[in-house]
Amino acid sequence: DDAGIAAAAAALRGGELVAFPTETVYGLGANALNEASVLRIFEVKGRPLSDPLIVHVADKGDALRLADLQGDALKIFHVLADAFWPGALTMVVPAAPQVPAMLGAGTGTVGLRCPSHALARRLIAEAGVPVAAPSANRFGHTSPTRASHVLDDLRAADIFVLDGDGSASAAAAAAAAAARAAAAKHDEDLVQ
């Protein structure tokens, strides 16, 4: 609801972590321009700093403020963004100076994406900040497709969870269920 989105957006602006649904899985978001918040994503997930994060934006204009593009690269960016955004396309581009280096694992680049999920786009727009967001799970664990999966995996973390259950893609949900079933089968085999 509107109050939940407003509270989650305020949490992002305030430096807190927010789990939210995208068209594929739940993301664990932080204000991408707040280095302490971004670092907290790595800590909560147990993710190595050598593994870059994708930055989610509300629109192409927001993405361009984070990119250092000129000439043909800028033209190509416009063509791709116009053709595939909003959507699951992530473009890796040279980062603008204000982008924290840890987002691109020190490479000088940043991965930018404008999600098609309506709730994700509303949250990002309301927050008014770009949102760094890998999947909302411990590093190496199955990516979550429901708010309950986020809570199960990150229960010890102090995060805000924006519940959009039933809104992650059916394909992602099926893949996650198959991975959980395979892991359970593997655990059964180990016990026998």
Backbone as a chain_set.jsonl record, in Angstrom:
{"seq": "DDAGIAAAAAALRGGELVAFPTETVYGLGANALNEASVLRIFEVKGRPLSDPLIVHVADKGDALRLADLQGDALKIFHVLADAFWPGALTMVVPAAPQVPAMLGAGTGTVGLRCPSHALARRLIAEAGVPVAAPSANRFGHTSPTRASHVLDDLRAADIFVLDGDGSASAAAAAAAAAARAAAAKHDEDLVQ", "coords": {"N": [[0.832, -1.189, 0.0], [0.251, 2.398, -0.156], [1.276, 3.633, 2.166], [3.133, 1.754, 3.076], [4.979, 1.745, 0.972], [5.856, 4.396, 1.137], [7.052, 4.351, 3.678], [9.09, 2.457, 3.258], [10.572, 3.784, 1.293], [11.422, 6.018, 2.728], [13.026, 4.699, 4.563], [15.095, 3.776, 2.885], [16.188, 6.253, 2.049], [17.095, 7.053, 4.515], [19.264, 5.457, 4.979], [18.861, 2.788, 5.567], [18.407, -0.778, 4.957], [16.339, -2.283, 2.497], [14.225, -4.834, 1.542], [12.733, -5.815, -1.473], [10.289, -6.628, -4.028], [11.17, -7.654, -7.37], [10.898, -8.064, -10.949], [11.978, -10.536, -11.184], [13.281, -11.713, -8.756], [13.34, -11.16, -5.13], [14.958, -8.183, -4.155], [17.706, -6.882, -2.228], [17.888, -3.847, -1.09], [19.739, -0.729, -1.02], [20.512, 2.743, -0.549], [22.261, 3.696, -3.238], [24.204, 5.645, -3.347], [25.13, 5.988, -0.848], [27.74, 5.056, 0.876], [28.107, 3.643, 3.317], [25.669, 2.346, 3.65], [25.628, 0.728, 1.357], [27.841, -0.894, 1.889], [26.782, -2.287, 4.004], [24.988, -4.025, 2.742], [26.764, -5.926, 1.665], [27.763, -6.961, 4.064], [25.445, -8.022, 5.39], [24.602, -9.963, 3.553], [26.857, -11.542, 3.463], [28.52, -11.323, 1.354], [31.245, -11.205, -0.913], [33.393, -8.352, -1.35], [34.434, -8.232, -3.841], [32.499, -8.87, -5.621], [30.433, -7.343, -7.768], [27.621, -4.979, -7.508], [24.309, -4.459, -8.79], [22.764, -1.451, -9.82], [19.63, -0.15, -9.362], [17.349, 1.893, -11.09], [14.871, 4.516, -11.484], [14.304, 5.528, -13.982], [15.546, 6.306, -17.322], [16.832, 8.793, -17.256], [17.694, 8.983, -14.59], [19.578, 6.949, -14.629], [21.499, 7.963, -16.406], [22.67, 9.969, -14.886], [24.371, 8.548, -13.32], [26.233, 7.478, -14.935], [29.164, 7.675, -17.018], [29.185, 8.58, -19.913], [29.82, 9.074, -23.399], [29.711, 10.215, -26.818], [29.563, 7.549, -29.175], [29.058, 5.53, -27.316], [27.172, 6.693, -25.617], [25.062, 7.031, -27.419], [24.478, 4.354, -28.032], [23.701, 3.484, -25.493], [21.276, 4.948, -25.196], [19.734, 3.792, -27.278], [19.54, 1.091, -26.422], [18.354, 1.404, -23.852], [15.92, 2.614, -24.546], [14.793, 0.543, -26.019], [14.712, -1.693, -24.278], [14.133, -1.031, -21.614], [11.596, -0.113, -19.282], [12.804, -3.138, -17.793], [14.501, -6.349, -17.597], [17.109, -5.952, -18.46], [20.48, -5.327, -17.774], [22.843, -2.825, -17.955], [26.275, -2.444, -18.188], [28.365, 0.119, -17.534], [30.788, 2.859, -17.844], [31.388, 4.371, -14.718], [30.049, 7.338, -13.203], [31.757, 9.99, -11.42], [30.639, 10.295, -8.787], [29.694, 7.828, -8.037], [29.967, 5.221, -5.76], [32.969, 3.32, -5.595], [32.905, 0.668, -4.732], [30.553, -0.422, -5.707], [31.029, -1.317, -8.276], [32.994, -3.111, -7.782], [35.495, -1.919, -7.738], [36.174, -1.544, -10.407], [35.628, 0.678, -11.89], [33.322, 0.777, -13.251], [29.697, 0.582, -13.509], [26.791, -1.348, -12.981], [23.692, -0.899, -14.417], [20.172, -0.818, -14.133], [16.743, -0.688, -15.015], [14.036, -1.641, -13.5], [11.093, -3.56, -14.459], [9.067, -4.181, -12.761], [6.232, -3.01, -11.171], [5.932, -2.267, -8.423], [8.591, -2.143, -7.527], [9.565, -0.045, -9.144], [7.937, 2.065, -8.266], [8.802, 2.263, -5.608], [11.549, 2.981, -5.94], [11.298, 5.408, -7.322], [9.845, 6.918, -5.426], [11.665, 6.933, -3.318], [13.666, 8.465, -4.41], [16.328, 8.079, -4.856], [19.065, 6.295, -6.358], [19.07, 2.717, -6.273], [21.033, 0.278, -4.979], [20.972, -3.162, -5.42], [21.293, -6.414, -4.913], [20.205, -9.879, -5.002], [17.987, -10.735, -2.307], [19.197, -12.454, -0.183], [21.343, -14.683, 1.709], [24.715, -14.831, 0.614], [25.273, -17.077, -1.995], [23.075, -18.62, -1.372], [19.738, -19.775, -2.293], [17.959, -17.622, -4.441], [15.413, -15.381, -3.325], [11.87, -15.512, -3.879], [9.638, -14.729, -2.596], [8.385, -12.747, 0.118], [8.483, -14.114, 2.517], [10.591, -15.896, 2.085], [12.766, -14.182, 2.12], [12.688, -13.309, 4.77], [13.113, -15.748, 6.067], [15.76, -16.362, 5.311], [17.277, -14.102, 5.965], [16.727, -13.489, 8.584], [18.059, -12.635, 10.898], [19.005, -10.154, 10.316], [18.566, -6.599, 10.467], [16.309, -5.416, 8.658], [14.054, -3.759, 6.372], [11.177, -5.099, 4.973], [9.467, -5.012, 2.06], [6.486, -6.184, 1.242], [5.493, -7.895, -1.496], [4.261, -10.189, -2.262], [3.596, -12.869, -4.478], [4.137, -11.478, -6.68], [6.591, -11.741, -7.9], [8.232, -13.233, -10.703], [6.687, -16.074, -12.253], [8.35, -17.941, -13.426], [10.792, -17.511, -12.103], [10.004, -18.187, -9.542], [9.385, -20.885, -9.896], [11.913, -21.884, -10.574], [13.323, -21.345, -8.224], [11.905, -22.961, -6.422], [12.489, -25.477, -7.476], [15.238, -25.539, -7.039], [15.297, -25.49, -4.239], [14.041, -27.931, -3.733], [15.895, -29.694, -4.87], [18.064, -29.243, -3.199], [17.013, -30.162, -0.779], [16.651, -32.859, -1.419], [19.313, -33.569, -1.813], [20.244, -33.214, 0.823], [18.766, -35.241, 2.061], [19.889, -37.496, 0.838], [22.458, -37.391, 1.901], [21.96, -38.003, 4.557], [21.115, -40.638, 4.493]], "CA": [[0.0, 0.0, 0.0], [0.999, 3.651, -0.249], [2.008, 3.886, 3.417], [4.271, 0.837, 3.101], [5.97, 2.237, 0.008], [6.424, 5.628, 1.699], [7.937, 3.969, 4.79], [10.271, 1.802, 2.684], [11.345, 4.83, 0.617], [12.07, 6.798, 3.796], [14.081, 3.848, 5.106], [16.213, 3.838, 1.936], [16.816, 7.577, 2.156], [17.717, 7.122, 5.83], [20.426, 4.581, 5.063], [18.491, 1.423, 5.95], [18.242, -1.755, 3.885], [14.948, -2.619, 2.196], [13.995, -5.929, 0.596], [11.568, -5.474, -2.292], [10.155, -7.527, -5.176], [11.428, -7.21, -8.739], [10.23, -8.986, -11.873], [12.585, -11.862, -11.091], [13.385, -12.152, -7.36], [13.412, -10.042, -4.189], [16.257, -7.542, -4.043], [18.058, -6.261, -0.956], [18.272, -2.531, -1.564], [20.312, 0.354, -0.224], [20.818, 3.95, -1.306], [23.507, 3.382, -3.936], [25.178, 6.711, -3.169], [25.502, 5.987, 0.571], [28.711, 3.96, 0.967], [27.887, 2.831, 4.52], [24.51, 1.478, 3.378], [26.044, -0.267, 0.37], [28.7, -1.836, 2.606], [25.914, -3.128, 4.842], [24.486, -5.116, 1.89], [27.807, -6.959, 1.627], [27.844, -7.574, 5.39], [24.233, -8.809, 5.665], [24.576, -11.116, 2.655], [28.088, -12.324, 3.493], [28.948, -11.236, -0.047], [32.583, -10.623, -1.044], [33.455, -7.032, -1.976], [34.865, -8.417, -5.227], [31.317, -9.218, -6.41], [29.737, -6.062, -7.962], [26.178, -4.86, -7.309], [23.539, -3.749, -9.81], [22.044, -0.29, -9.312], [18.308, -0.012, -9.96], [16.94, 3.289, -11.25], [13.47, 4.681, -11.86], [14.179, 5.835, -15.406], [16.787, 6.503, -18.076], [17.478, 10.011, -16.772], [18.409, 8.643, -13.35], [20.733, 6.133, -15.001], [22.509, 8.813, -17.035], [23.369, 10.722, -13.835], [25.339, 7.646, -12.693], [27.104, 6.974, -15.986], [30.087, 8.595, -17.676], [29.073, 8.139, -21.304], [29.948, 10.098, -24.428], [29.811, 9.742, -28.197], [28.831, 6.359, -29.593], [28.598, 4.79, -26.129], [25.942, 7.342, -25.168], [24.026, 6.707, -28.411], [24.119, 2.942, -27.83], [22.945, 3.442, -24.239], [19.909, 5.418, -25.474], [19.04, 2.787, -28.098], [19.235, -0.072, -25.583], [17.391, 1.786, -22.805], [14.616, 2.826, -25.184], [14.265, -0.737, -26.501], [14.586, -2.763, -23.286], [13.756, -0.557, -20.269], [11.905, -0.947, -18.119], [12.955, -4.569, -18.039], [15.566, -7.035, -16.866], [18.424, -5.676, -19.022], [21.46, -4.568, -17.001], [23.932, -2.288, -18.773], [27.488, -2.135, -17.434], [28.906, 1.318, -18.177], [31.713, 3.604, -16.995], [30.679, 5.032, -13.622], [30.278, 8.755, -12.926], [32.618, 10.136, -10.242], [29.931, 10.201, -7.5], [29.285, 6.44, -7.785], [30.952, 4.52, -4.929], [33.753, 2.328, -6.335], [32.577, -0.702, -4.327], [29.433, -0.934, -6.495], [31.596, -2.024, -9.418], [34.145, -3.892, -7.291], [36.719, -1.208, -8.054], [36.477, -1.606, -11.84], [35.312, 1.944, -12.542], [32.063, 0.617, -13.971], [28.5, 0.361, -12.7], [25.701, -2.037, -13.663], [22.454, -0.127, -14.269], [18.963, -1.535, -14.55], [15.459, -0.057, -14.713], [13.146, -2.806, -13.431], [9.724, -3.404, -14.969], [8.11, -4.468, -11.695], [5.594, -1.749, -10.79], [6.21, -1.926, -7.028], [10.002, -1.747, -7.47], [9.701, 1.279, -9.761], [7.324, 3.048, -7.362], [9.694, 2.422, -4.463], [12.744, 3.714, -6.351], [10.886, 6.785, -7.622], [9.48, 7.578, -4.158], [12.888, 7.126, -2.529], [14.405, 9.55, -5.032], [17.75, 7.728, -4.886], [19.32, 5.012, -7.024], [19.049, 1.651, -5.277], [21.875, -0.897, -5.196], [20.162, -4.272, -4.933], [21.44, -7.809, -5.338], [19.117, -10.684, -4.443], [17.83, -10.575, -0.853], [19.493, -13.728, 0.469], [22.756, -14.86, 2.03], [25.512, -15.12, -0.569], [25.32, -18.496, -2.321], [21.793, -19.278, -1.095], [18.728, -19.633, -3.337], [17.359, -16.293, -4.514], [14.04, -15.407, -2.822], [10.778, -15.044, -4.726], [8.55, -14.315, -1.7], [8.854, -12.039, 1.311], [8.79, -15.106, 3.557], [11.931, -16.443, 1.806], [13.712, -13.169, 2.598], [12.679, -13.357, 6.239], [13.73, -17.014, 6.48], [17.204, -16.37, 5.077], [17.933, -12.932, 6.563], [15.96, -13.188, 9.794], [18.879, -11.985, 11.926], [19.348, -8.798, 9.876], [17.584, -5.546, 10.715], [15.959, -4.872, 7.348], [12.659, -3.478, 6.075], [10.748, -5.963, 3.868], [8.273, -4.551, 1.359], [5.845, -7.431, 0.835], [4.772, -7.878, -2.764], [4.146, -11.614, -2.57], [2.816, -13.25, -5.641], [4.443, -10.602, -7.798], [7.82, -12.146, -8.587], [7.846, -14.006, -11.875], [6.393, -17.489, -12.05], [9.544, -18.706, -13.814], [11.767, -17.412, -11.013], [9.46, -18.954, -8.426], [9.545, -22.307, -10.218], [13.347, -22.201, -10.491], [13.7, -21.349, -6.805], [11.308, -24.147, -5.815], [13.262, -26.632, -7.941], [16.535, -25.507, -6.342], [15.058, -25.899, -2.841], [13.751, -29.367, -3.746], [17.154, -30.397, -5.128], [18.87, -29.136, -1.975], [16.408, -31.064, 0.206], [16.971, -34.215, -1.864], [20.735, -33.754, -1.519], [20.358, -33.396, 2.271], [18.231, -36.575, 2.36], [20.888, -38.473, 0.394], [23.568, -37.349, 2.837], [21.525, -38.616, 5.805], [20.935, -42.086, 4.292]], "C": [[0.876, 1.252, 0.0], [1.825, 3.936, 0.996], [3.248, 2.998, 3.51], [5.371, 1.292, 2.153], [6.642, 3.499, 0.546], [7.404, 5.3, 2.821], [9.218, 3.319, 4.268], [11.169, 2.824, 1.991], [12.088, 5.683, 1.637], [13.222, 6.001, 4.412], [15.307, 3.87, 4.188], [16.948, 5.178, 2.04], [17.577, 7.722, 3.468], [18.892, 6.176, 6.017], [20.132, 3.152, 5.475], [18.407, 0.528, 4.711], [16.769, -2.115, 3.744], [14.916, -3.764, 1.196], [12.701, -5.617, -0.152], [11.498, -6.415, -3.495], [10.581, -6.852, -6.475], [10.729, -8.216, -9.651], [10.829, -10.381, -11.827], [12.573, -12.375, -9.652], [13.293, -10.933, -6.445], [14.837, -9.511, -4.161], [16.451, -6.993, -2.644], [18.667, -4.915, -1.285], [18.844, -1.607, -0.523], [20.48, 1.557, -1.136], [22.2, 3.76, -1.921], [24.58, 4.443, -3.754], [25.647, 6.845, -1.726], [26.429, 4.792, 0.806], [28.495, 3.064, 2.182], [26.714, 1.873, 4.307], [24.871, 0.375, 2.393], [26.919, -1.321, 1.045], [27.869, -2.792, 3.456], [25.285, -4.263, 4.029], [25.497, -6.257, 1.889], [27.877, -7.7, 2.964], [26.662, -8.499, 5.659], [24.201, -10.073, 4.812], [25.765, -12.052, 2.857], [28.697, -12.377, 2.101], [30.352, -10.634, -0.116], [32.539, -9.271, -1.765], [33.899, -7.102, -3.433], [33.704, -8.757, -6.16], [30.458, -7.955, -6.572], [28.231, -6.14, -7.71], [25.549, -4.127, -8.491], [22.825, -2.589, -9.124], [20.739, -0.155, -10.095], [17.912, 1.46, -9.971], [15.487, 3.345, -11.701], [13.293, 4.921, -13.357], [15.547, 6.09, -16.02], [17.542, 7.742, -17.595], [18.266, 9.768, -15.498], [19.667, 7.844, -13.663], [21.853, 7.004, -15.567], [23.28, 9.642, -16.016], [24.44, 9.873, -13.15], [26.393, 7.141, -13.673], [27.997, 8.072, -16.545], [30.183, 8.158, -19.136], [29.17, 9.315, -22.261], [29.93, 9.426, -25.789], [28.954, 8.538, -28.499], [28.289, 5.563, -28.403], [27.289, 5.382, -25.612], [24.79, 7.026, -26.126], [23.539, 5.269, -28.221], [23.3, 2.781, -26.553], [21.488, 3.844, -24.481], [19.113, 4.378, -26.262], [18.621, 1.603, -27.233], [18.197, 0.259, -24.512], [15.994, 1.965, -23.398], [13.97, 1.514, -25.618], [13.924, -1.701, -25.373], [14.238, -2.32, -21.866], [12.377, 0.032, -20.311], [11.928, -2.422, -18.488], [14.193, -5.1, -17.352], [16.963, -6.8, -17.437], [19.263, -4.856, -18.046], [22.555, -4.129, -17.949], [25.095, -1.934, -17.868], [28.208, -1.036, -18.204], [29.967, 1.959, -17.283], [30.929, 4.412, -15.959], [31.04, 6.51, -13.545], [31.069, 8.872, -11.623], [31.907, 9.958, -8.89], [29.499, 8.781, -7.138], [30.352, 5.746, -6.94], [31.633, 3.383, -5.689], [33.361, 0.903, -5.981], [31.407, -1.274, -5.107], [29.923, -1.744, -7.685], [32.822, -2.828, -9.058], [35.469, -3.258, -7.728], [37.093, -1.176, -9.526], [36.28, -0.274, -12.553], [34.038, 1.882, -13.362], [30.915, 0.479, -12.981], [27.465, -0.355, -13.574], [24.406, -1.299, -13.373], [21.277, -0.889, -14.855], [17.741, -0.731, -14.156], [14.42, -1.176, -14.703], [11.752, -2.516, -13.977], [8.674, -3.655, -13.896], [7.546, -3.147, -11.154], [5.927, -1.325, -9.359], [7.656, -1.475, -6.857], [10.174, -0.335, -8.027], [9.075, 2.357, -8.886], [8.23, 3.322, -6.176], [10.902, 3.283, -4.83], [12.401, 5.176, -6.626], [10.571, 7.549, -6.337], [10.716, 7.843, -3.304], [13.699, 8.288, -3.094], [15.908, 9.332, -5.047], [17.911, 6.459, -5.707], [19.486, 3.936, -5.955], [19.935, 0.481, -5.72], [21.125, -2.09, -4.633], [20.513, -5.596, -5.599], [20.239, -8.587, -4.794], [19.159, -10.634, -2.915], [17.977, -11.912, -0.137], [20.962, -13.745, 0.845], [23.484, -15.265, 0.757], [25.591, -16.629, -0.779], [24.034, -19.249, -2.04], [20.843, -19.042, -2.269], [18.103, -18.25, -3.285], [15.884, -16.354, -4.132], [13.02, -14.862, -3.818], [9.556, -14.626, -3.912], [9.163, -13.615, -0.498], [9.23, -13.026, 2.412], [10.163, -15.741, 3.345], [13.006, -15.481, 2.31], [13.83, -13.262, 4.116], [13.331, -14.635, 6.749], [15.254, -16.943, 6.395], [17.938, -15.236, 5.803], [17.296, -12.532, 7.889], [16.757, -12.448, 10.859], [19.208, -10.543, 11.561], [18.21, -7.833, 10.176], [17.294, -4.875, 9.379], [14.455, -4.644, 7.273], [12.285, -4.371, 4.901], [9.433, -5.431, 3.316], [7.633, -5.783, 0.731], [5.043, -7.232, -0.446], [4.512, -9.295, -3.215], [3.171, -11.887, -3.696], [3.193, -12.43, -6.853], [5.762, -10.928, -8.494], [7.422, -13.11, -9.702], [7.613, -15.481, -11.544], [7.608, -18.34, -12.4], [10.584, -18.685, -12.707], [11.291, -18.227, -9.814], [9.636, -20.45, -8.662], [11.012, -22.728, -10.101], [13.799, -22.275, -9.038], [13.141, -22.587, -6.11], [12.082, -25.407, -6.216], [14.61, -26.695, -7.233], [16.378, -25.945, -4.893], [14.791, -27.401, -2.765], [15.023, -30.18, -3.969], [18.047, -30.378, -3.887], [18.332, -30.077, -0.9], [16.723, -32.518, -0.136], [18.434, -34.537, -1.56], [20.942, -33.999, -0.021], [19.857, -34.769, 2.69], [19.26, -37.651, 2.01], [22.062, -38.537, 1.351], [23.236, -38.08, 4.153], [21.47, -40.141, 5.665], [22.201, -42.838, 4.233]], "O": [[2.095, 1.165, 0.14], [2.949, 4.426, 0.896], [4.298, 3.444, 3.972], [6.554, 1.233, 2.49], [7.857, 3.655, 0.427], [8.472, 5.906, 2.906], [10.306, 3.595, 4.774], [12.394, 2.74, 2.089], [13.251, 6.031, 1.431], [14.267, 6.563, 4.74], [16.436, 3.971, 4.669], [18.176, 5.22, 2.11], [18.584, 8.427, 3.532], [19.458, 6.104, 7.108], [21.058, 2.376, 5.71], [18.346, 1.008, 3.579], [16.046, -2.237, 4.733], [15.514, -3.673, 0.124], [11.705, -5.21, 0.446], [12.521, -6.941, -3.934], [10.386, -5.652, -6.664], [10.044, -9.119, -9.17], [10.248, -11.318, -12.374], [11.917, -13.376, -9.364], [13.182, -9.804, -6.922], [15.799, -10.278, -4.145], [15.483, -6.675, -1.953], [19.82, -4.835, -1.707], [18.51, -1.666, 0.661], [20.578, 1.411, -2.354], [23.195, 3.671, -1.203], [25.757, 4.168, -3.986], [26.464, 7.711, -1.412], [25.969, 3.656, 0.921], [28.679, 1.85, 2.091], [26.765, 0.721, 4.738], [24.471, -0.776, 2.569], [26.753, -2.515, 0.795], [28.215, -3.963, 3.607], [25.069, -5.352, 4.562], [25.134, -7.416, 2.088], [28.032, -8.921, 2.994], [26.849, -9.631, 6.105], [23.816, -11.137, 5.296], [25.705, -13.22, 2.474], [29.318, -13.37, 1.724], [30.621, -9.642, 0.562], [31.739, -9.076, -2.68], [33.753, -6.13, -4.175], [33.906, -8.915, -7.364], [29.814, -7.533, -5.611], [27.644, -7.222, -7.7], [26.186, -3.277, -9.114], [22.345, -2.718, -7.998], [20.741, -0.058, -11.322], [18.113, 2.179, -8.992], [14.941, 2.374, -12.224], [12.265, 4.564, -13.933], [16.567, 6.089, -15.331], [18.772, 7.73, -17.537], [19.373, 10.282, -15.338], [20.705, 8.042, -13.031], [23.023, 6.802, -15.241], [24.437, 9.987, -16.259], [25.319, 10.411, -12.476], [27.336, 6.454, -13.279], [27.632, 9.248, -16.544], [31.12, 7.47, -19.54], [28.673, 10.406, -21.982], [30.112, 8.214, -25.897], [27.777, 8.488, -28.14], [27.2, 4.993, -28.471], [26.393, 4.64, -25.211], [23.667, 6.78, -25.686], [22.338, 5.004, -28.247], [22.323, 2.033, -26.527], [20.571, 3.161, -24.025], [17.952, 4.114, -25.948], [17.475, 1.159, -27.302], [17.266, -0.515, -24.289], [15.005, 1.519, -22.817], [12.747, 1.382, -25.591], [12.955, -2.453, -25.48], [14.063, -3.169, -20.992], [12.013, 0.639, -21.318], [11.191, -2.887, -19.357], [14.858, -4.378, -16.609], [17.923, -7.394, -16.946], [18.819, -3.821, -17.551], [23.132, -4.947, -18.665], [24.926, -1.205, -16.891], [28.608, -1.217, -19.354], [30.045, 1.644, -16.096], [29.931, 5.054, -16.285], [32.184, 6.894, -13.787], [31.054, 7.949, -10.808], [32.537, 9.506, -7.933], [28.989, 8.556, -6.041], [31.513, 5.682, -7.343], [30.969, 2.581, -6.346], [33.464, 0.01, -6.823], [31.262, -2.494, -5.174], [29.306, -2.741, -8.061], [33.608, -3.192, -9.933], [36.432, -3.955, -8.044], [38.22, -0.815, -9.864], [36.716, -0.111, -13.693], [33.711, 2.823, -14.086], [31.124, 0.286, -11.783], [27.283, -0.02, -14.744], [24.057, -1.093, -12.211], [21.37, -1.513, -15.912], [17.707, -0.15, -13.072], [13.969, -1.616, -15.761], [11.291, -1.375, -13.96], [7.497, -3.364, -14.112], [8.303, -2.274, -10.73], [6.179, -0.146, -9.109], [7.922, -0.525, -6.12], [10.869, 0.483, -7.425], [9.623, 3.454, -8.775], [8.411, 4.474, -5.779], [11.239, 4.216, -4.101], [13.131, 6.076, -6.211], [10.985, 8.697, -6.179], [10.797, 8.874, -2.637], [14.348, 9.015, -2.342], [16.677, 10.277, -5.228], [17.0, 5.632, -5.755], [19.983, 4.209, -4.862], [19.636, -0.211, -6.693], [20.68, -2.048, -3.486], [20.079, -5.867, -6.718], [19.349, -7.994, -4.186], [20.226, -10.507, -2.313], [17.022, -12.436, 0.438], [21.741, -12.923, 0.363], [22.924, -15.969, -0.084], [25.933, -17.373, 0.14], [23.908, -20.409, -2.432], [21.112, -18.21, -3.135], [17.756, -17.761, -2.21], [15.172, -17.265, -4.556], [13.277, -13.878, -4.512], [8.546, -14.212, -4.481], [10.316, -13.86, -0.142], [10.186, -12.799, 3.154], [10.834, -16.089, 4.316], [14.025, -15.904, 2.857], [14.929, -13.29, 4.669], [14.032, -14.608, 7.761], [15.954, -17.405, 7.296], [19.09, -15.398, 6.206], [17.326, -11.361, 8.268], [16.178, -11.702, 11.648], [19.65, -9.781, 12.421], [17.038, -8.207, 10.143], [17.941, -3.895, 9.01], [13.682, -5.255, 8.012], [13.016, -4.401, 3.911], [8.417, -5.403, 4.011], [8.182, -6.359, -0.209], [4.052, -6.502, -0.475], [4.537, -9.583, -4.411], [2.121, -11.261, -3.845], [2.651, -12.639, -7.939], [6.014, -10.422, -9.588], [6.365, -13.735, -9.628], [8.264, -16.048, -10.666], [7.869, -19.349, -11.745], [11.191, -19.711, -12.401], [12.092, -18.883, -9.149], [9.991, -21.194, -7.747], [11.312, -23.806, -9.588], [14.566, -23.162, -8.664], [13.829, -23.198, -5.292], [12.301, -26.295, -5.392], [15.073, -27.776, -6.869], [17.215, -26.68, -4.369], [15.257, -28.069, -1.843], [15.217, -31.223, -3.345], [18.702, -31.37, -3.567], [19.107, -30.718, -0.191], [17.026, -33.316, 0.751], [18.755, -35.636, -1.108], [21.713, -34.877, 0.368], [20.442, -35.401, 3.569], [19.478, -38.591, 2.774], [22.608, -39.614, 1.593], [24.106, -38.689, 4.776], [21.751, -40.857, 6.626], [22.187, -44.058, 4.069]]}, "num_chains": 1, "name": "protein.A"}
